[in-house]
Amino acid sequence: MAPCEITDDYYAILEVSQTAPLDIIKKSYRRLVLLRHPDKNTNKADATTAFQCLATAYETISDPEKRKIYDLQWVRIKHRQSTEQETRKRHAEAAEAERKRAAEERSNRQKEQRASQECLQQLEKLRASYDSRIFELNREIRRLTADVKRLQEQDDEESRKARERNSWWAYLTSPIYGGKVQETAEQKQQRDHERHQRQASRRIKGSEVGQKEARLQSLKSALQGVDARIAAERKKKIEDEARAQRQEKLRKEQEAGRQFEERQQRERYAKWQAEAEKKAAQEARERTQAAKEAREAEAAAKEEARKVQAAREEARKAREAAAAAARKRFSKLAHQRAPPSNSSSNYKNKKPCRHSAFWPKLEGSHLCSHCNTVQRRFAFQCPGCNMVACAGCRQSLRNEKMRRQTDREPWETRFDADADAPYYYDDPYMPDF
């Protein structure tokens, strides 16, 4: 089974709180096993991974030692997950705002482009209309100019003929050709009428030409204004396209910079996370090693205490055996040194020893008759009663004797008149018999 990453929140996977007891964790795990089993979630691609993570979470949380180690990392994992969620939420909000802004800019740009296109189409239609009207006016002006020129030519021809009729050459050549042809009044009147008609038509057509030329000039001026507007709209369109391209390029650069910054931030966070996990693993290993060493030290201390206790017990038993042997030996020695049963009444009636004489030092192991402790190196023996005692007991016995110094008997009363009886003196300077 592939292990689940330590970055997961096992309590969230098991759907329990961090302080949940083991029975609640077991119930939740059994419920989730039935719900998330891969055989019941065949339509999900990550069902096996989720089930493995669930098993790993239960395996970690159900073990007290592993749970204790995991709880030390749970706060960091929870903080990291909350930080990641806030970061993802912030990035999603920023991406949504950027998407809305881009959509609004694109919509505004499309509206501007449609308005500019409609304006250009209207201007093009207006230009085409002006062109057609200018073309018609030019054709009318050319026709009227041609008519005026034709009428002028007719008038000029009529004037030339009239001059020829009234010239000297016609007068001189008239006898040769049969004389001057006289024109009737009707013909003259007809010719004058035609001349007047031509003049009137020429004046009318001339005025029409002037009007049409003025109108043509106004149409040309309007056409120039339309051309200027079309050029301005086309220039604006080109500038808008260039600005849109620059904005798109800038947006792409900003997006690339943002992605680069996010990638660097993710790398820094991954590096920090790896270092934190490494540090946490090192701390966990150190804690585990420290706990192991503490357990080993505790076991060693217990073993040492047991050995010390056993040694003390053995020493106590040895002391008791030595004390028993010493008591047996000294009881035997005391029995050997005891006075015979047929001793005189003076010996039986002797006073108790006051331990005031000089106590010689005895080398070796001896039993103190006062405190019943074994003295391994040396002891002291009273010369009066042969009592063996340690230094402390000797001092206490001698001090007790000094306190009783006022109760001592006179010198003559301490002397025994019986020559056969032994002498018991409390004077340290008198010999011990």
C-alpha positions in Angstrom: 0.0 0.0 0.0 1.4 3.4 -1.0 1.8 5.6 2.0 -0.3 8.8 2.3 1.6 12.0 2.5 2.2 13.5 5.9 0.7 16.8 4.7 -2.8 15.3 4.9 -5.1 16.1 7.8 -5.9 12.6 9.1 -8.6 13.9 11.4 -10.4 15.5 8.5 -10.0 12.3 6.4 -11.5 10.3 9.3 -14.2 13.1 9.8 -13.5 13.3 13.6 -12.1 16.0 15.9 -8.6 16.1 17.1 -9.6 15.1 20.6 -11.9 12.2 19.6 -11.5 9.0 21.5 -10.6 5.7 19.9 -14.1 4.2 19.9 -15.5 7.2 17.9 -12.5 6.9 15.5 -13.3 3.2 15.0 -17.0 3.9 14.3 -16.1 6.7 11.8 -13.5 4.5 10.1 -15.9 1.6 9.7 -18.6 3.9 8.3 -16.1 5.5 5.8 -14.7 2.1 4.7 -18.2 1.1 3.6 -18.7 4.4 1.8 -15.3 4.9 0.1 -14.5 1.3 -0.9 -13.2 1.2 -4.5 -15.7 -1.5 -5.4 -18.6 0.9 -4.6 -16.9 3.9 -6.3 -16.0 2.5 -9.7 -16.8 5.8 -11.4 -14.2 7.8 -9.4 -10.6 7.7 -10.6 -9.1 8.5 -7.2 -11.2 6.1 -5.2 -8.2 3.7 -4.5 -6.0 6.6 -3.4 -8.7 8.0 -1.1 -9.2 4.5 0.4 -5.5 4.1 0.9 -5.3 7.5 2.6 -8.2 6.5 4.8 -6.4 3.3 5.9 -3.1 5.1 6.5 -5.0 7.8 8.6 -6.7 5.1 10.7 -3.4 3.2 11.1 -1.7 6.4 12.3 -4.4 7.7 14.6 -5.3 4.3 16.2 -1.7 3.8 17.3 -1.1 5.9 20.5 2.6 6.4 19.8 2.1 7.3 16.1 -0.8 9.6 17.1 1.3 11.3 19.7 4.0 11.9 17.1 1.4 13.0 14.5 -0.3 15.4 16.9 3.0 17.3 17.2 2.8 18.0 13.5 -1.0 18.4 13.2 -1.0 22.1 14.2 1.6 22.8 11.4 -0.4 20.7 8.9 -3.6 22.5 9.8 -2.0 25.9 9.5 -0.4 25.0 6.2 -3.7 23.7 4.8 -5.6 26.8 6.0 -2.8 28.9 4.4 -3.1 27.0 1.2 -6.9 27.3 1.2 -6.6 31.1 1.7 -4.0 31.3 -1.0 -6.1 29.3 -3.5 -9.2 31.4 -2.6 -7.2 34.6 -3.0 -5.8 33.4 -6.3 -9.3 32.3 -7.4 -10.7 35.7 -6.5 -7.9 37.5 -8.3 -8.3 35.2 -11.4 -12.1 35.8 -11.3 -11.6 39.6 -11.0 -9.0 39.5 -13.8 -11.4 37.4 -16.0 -14.3 39.8 -15.4 -12.0 42.8 -16.1 -10.7 41.2 -19.3 -14.3 40.3 -20.4 -15.4 43.9 -19.7 -12.4 45.3 -21.6 -13.1 42.9 -24.5 -16.8 43.8 -24.5 -16.0 47.5 -24.5 -13.4 47.0 -27.2 -15.9 45.0 -29.3 -18.5 47.8 -28.8 -16.0 50.4 -29.8 -14.9 48.3 -32.8 -18.6 47.8 -33.8 -19.3 51.6 -33.4 -16.2 52.4 -35.4 -17.1 49.9 -38.1 -20.6 51.3 -38.3 -19.3 54.8 -38.4 -16.9 53.8 -41.2 -19.7 52.1 -43.1 -21.9 55.2 -42.8 -19.0 57.4 -43.9 -18.3 55.1 -46.8 -22.0 55.2 -47.8 -22.0 59.0 -47.5 -18.8 59.2 -49.5 -20.3 57.0 -52.2 -23.4 59.2 -52.2 -21.2 62.3 -52.5 -19.2 60.7 -55.3 -22.3 59.7 -57.2 -23.8 63.2 -56.8 -20.6 64.9 -57.8 -20.4 62.6 -60.8 -24.0 63.6 -61.8 -23.2 67.2 -61.2 -20.1 67.0 -63.3 -22.0 65.3 -66.1 -24.8 68.0 -65.9 -22.2 70.8 -65.8 -20.5 69.2 -68.8 -23.8 68.9 -70.7 -24.9 72.5 -69.8 -21.4 73.8 -70.7 -21.6 72.0 -74.0 -25.1 73.5 -74.6 -23.9 77.0 -73.7 -20.9 76.5 -76.0 -23.1 75.3 -78.8 -25.5 78.2 -78.4 -22.6 80.6 -78.3 -21.2 79.0 -81.4 -24.6 79.5 -83.1 -24.7 83.1 -82.0 -21.2 83.6 -83.3 -22.1 81.9 -86.6 -25.2 84.1 -86.9 -23.1 87.2 -86.1 -20.5 86.2 -88.7 -23.1 85.7 -91.4 -24.6 89.1 -90.6 -21.2 90.7 -90.8 -20.6 89.0 -94.1 -23.9 90.3 -95.5 -23.2 93.8 -94.5 -19.5 93.8 -95.5 -18.0 95.7 -98.6 -17.0 92.5 -100.1 -20.6 91.4 -100.3 -21.5 94.8 -101.7 -18.9 94.6 -104.4 -19.6 91.1 -105.4 -23.4 91.5 -105.5 -23.5 92.7 -109.1 -21.6 89.7 -110.2 -23.8 87.2 -108.4 -27.0 88.8 -109.2 -27.3 91.5 -106.6 -28.1 91.4 -102.9 -30.8 89.0 -101.7 -33.3 90.9 -99.7 -34.5 89.3 -96.5 -38.2 89.3 -95.8 -39.6 90.7 -92.6 -40.8 87.3 -91.5 -37.4 85.8 -91.9 -35.8 88.7 -90.0 -38.3 88.3 -87.3 -37.8 84.6 -87.1 -34.0 85.0 -87.0 -34.3 87.6 -84.2 -36.7 85.3 -82.3 -34.3 82.4 -82.5 -31.4 84.7 -81.5 -33.3 85.8 -78.4 -34.2 82.3 -77.5 -30.6 81.2 -77.8 -29.5 84.1 -75.6 -32.1 83.3 -73.0 -31.3 79.7 -73.1 -27.6 80.5 -72.8 -28.2 82.8 -69.8 -30.4 80.1 -68.1 -27.9 77.4 -68.8 -25.1 79.6 -67.6 -26.9 80.3 -64.4 -27.6 76.6 -64.0 -23.9 75.9 -64.6 -23.0 78.4 -61.9 -25.4 76.9 -59.4 -24.3 73.4 -60.2 -20.6 74.4 -59.8 -21.4 76.0 -56.5 -23.2 72.9 -55.4 -20.3 70.8 -56.7 -17.9 72.8 -54.7 -20.0 72.3 -51.6 -20.2 68.6 -52.3 -16.5 68.4 -52.8 -15.9 70.2 -49.5 -18.3 67.8 -47.8 -16.5 64.9 -49.5 -13.2 66.2 -48.2 -14.7 66.4 -44.7 -16.0 62.8 -45.1 -12.6 61.7 -46.4 -10.9 63.4 -43.4 -13.4 61.7 -41.0 -12.8 58.3 -42.7 -9.0 58.8 -42.4 -9.4 59.8 -38.8 -11.6 56.8 -38.1 -9.2 54.5 -39.8 -6.3 56.0 -37.9 -8.2 55.7 -34.7 -9.0 52.1 -35.6 -5.3 51.4 -36.3 -4.4 53.1 -33.0 -7.0 51.2 -31.1 -5.7 47.9 -32.6 -2.2 48.9 -31.7 -3.3 49.9 -28.2 -5.2 46.6 -27.9 -2.2 44.7 -29.0 0.0 46.6 -26.5 -2.5 46.0 -23.8 -2.7 42.3 -24.7 1.0 42.1 -24.7 1.2 43.9 -21.4 -1.5 41.6 -20.0 0.4 38.5 -21.2 3.6 39.9 -19.6 1.8 40.6 -16.4 0.2 37.1 -16.5 3.6 35.6 -17.2 5.1 37.7 -14.3 2.3 36.6 -12.0 2.7 33.0 -12.9 6.4 33.3 -12.5 5.9 34.9 -9.1 3.4 32.2 -8.1 5.8 29.5 -9.3 8.6 31.0 -7.3 6.3 31.3 -4.3 5.2 27.7 -4.7 8.9 26.7 -5.0 9.8 28.7 -1.9 6.8 27.2 0.0 7.7 23.7 -1.2 11.3 24.3 -0.1 10.1 25.6 3.2 7.7 22.8 3.6 10.4 20.2 2.7 12.7 21.8 5.3 9.9 22.0 7.8 9.1 18.3 7.2 12.7 17.4 7.4 13.1 19.3 10.6 9.9 17.8 12.0 11.1 14.3 11.0 14.4 15.0 12.6 12.7 16.3 15.7 10.4 13.2 15.7 13.5 11.0 15.3 15.2 12.8 18.1 12.2 12.6 20.3 11.9 8.9 19.5 15.6 8.4 20.2 15.3 10.4 23.4 12.3 8.4 24.5 14.1 5.2 23.6 17.2 6.4 25.5 15.0 7.5 28.4 13.4 4.0 28.5 16.7 2.4 28.2 18.1 4.7 31.0 15.0 3.9 33.1 15.5 0.2 32.5 19.2 0.5 33.3 18.4 2.5 36.4 15.9 -0.1 37.5 18.4 -2.8 36.8 21.1 -0.9 38.7 18.6 -0.3 41.6 17.8 -4.0 41.6 21.5 -4.8 41.6 22.1 -2.3 44.4 19.2 -3.7 46.3 20.5 -7.3 45.8 24.0 -6.2 46.9 22.5 -4.5 49.9 20.5 -7.6 50.7 23.6 -9.7 50.3 25.6 -7.3 52.4 22.9 -7.4 55.0 22.8 -11.1 55.0 26.6 -11.2 55.2 26.5 -8.7 58.1 23.9 -10.8 59.8 26.0 -13.9 59.3 29.1 -12.2 60.4 27.3 -10.7 63.4 25.9 -14.1 64.3 29.3 -15.7 63.9 30.8 -12.9 66.0 28.1 -13.2 68.7 28.7 -17.0 68.7 32.5 -16.5 68.9 32.3 -13.8 71.6 29.7 -15.7 73.6 32.1 -18.7 73.5 34.9 -16.4 74.5 32.8 -14.9 77.3 31.9 -18.3 78.5 35.5 -19.3 78.6 36.4 -16.1 80.5 33.5 -16.4 82.9 34.6 -17.0 86.6 34.1 -20.5 88.0 30.9 -21.2 89.9 32.8 -21.9 93.2 34.2 -18.4 93.4 34.2 -16.6 96.7 31.5 -14.4 97.9 33.7 -11.4 97.4 33.9 -12.0 93.6 30.1 -12.4 93.4 29.6 -9.3 95.3 32.0 -7.2 93.2 30.7 -3.9 91.9 29.9 -3.3 88.1 32.7 -2.0 85.8 32.7 1.8 85.3 34.7 1.5 82.0 37.1 4.3 83.1 40.3 2.5 82.4 42.3 2.8 79.1 40.6 0.7 76.4 43.2 -1.1 74.2 42.6 -1.2 70.5 41.7 -4.5 68.8 42.6 -4.9 65.2 40.3 -6.9 62.9 36.6 -7.6 62.7 34.7 -7.4 66.0 31.1 -7.1 67.2 30.1 -4.2 69.4 28.5 -5.5 72.5 26.6 -2.2 73.0 25.0 -1.5 69.6 25.5 -5.0 68.1 27.2 -3.7 64.9 30.1 -5.4 63.2 33.3 -3.3 63.2 35.4 -4.5 60.2 38.7 -2.6 60.9 39.1 -2.3 64.7 37.3 -2.1 68.0 38.1 -1.3 71.7 38.0 -3.6 74.7 37.3 -2.6 78.3 40.1 -3.9 80.6 37.7 -4.1 83.5 34.9 -6.2 82.0 36.4 -7.3 78.7 33.5 -5.5 76.8 34.2 -5.0 73.2 32.7 -1.8 71.7 33.1 0.6 68.9 34.6 4.1 69.2 31.2 5.8 69.6 29.9 3.3 72.2 33.2 3.5 74.0 32.9 7.3 74.2 29.3 7.2 75.4 30.2 4.6 78.0 33.1 6.6 79.3 31.0 9.8 79.4 28.4 8.0 81.3 31.1 6.9 83.8 32.2 10.6 84.1 28.7 11.6 84.9 28.6 9.1 87.6 31.9 10.3 89.1 30.2 11.7 92.1 28.9 8.3 93.1 32.4 6.7 93.4 33.3 4.9 96.7 36.3 5.9 98.8 39.7 4.4 98.1 39.8 2.2 101.1 36.4 0.7 100.4 37.5 -0.3 97.0 40.3 -2.5 98.4 39.4 -6.1 98.9 41.1 -7.6 102.0 40.8 -11.1 100.7 44.2 -11.8 99.1 42.8 -14.7 97.1 40.1 -12.6 95.4 41.0 -10.6 92.3 41.1 -6.8 92.5 38.7 -4.6 90.4 39.8 -1.0 90.3 38.3 1.9 88.4 41.6 3.8 88.5 43.0 3.8 85.0 46.6 3.8 86.3 46.2 0.6 88.3 47.0 -2.6 86.6 44.3 -5.0 85.5 44.7 -8.4 87.3 
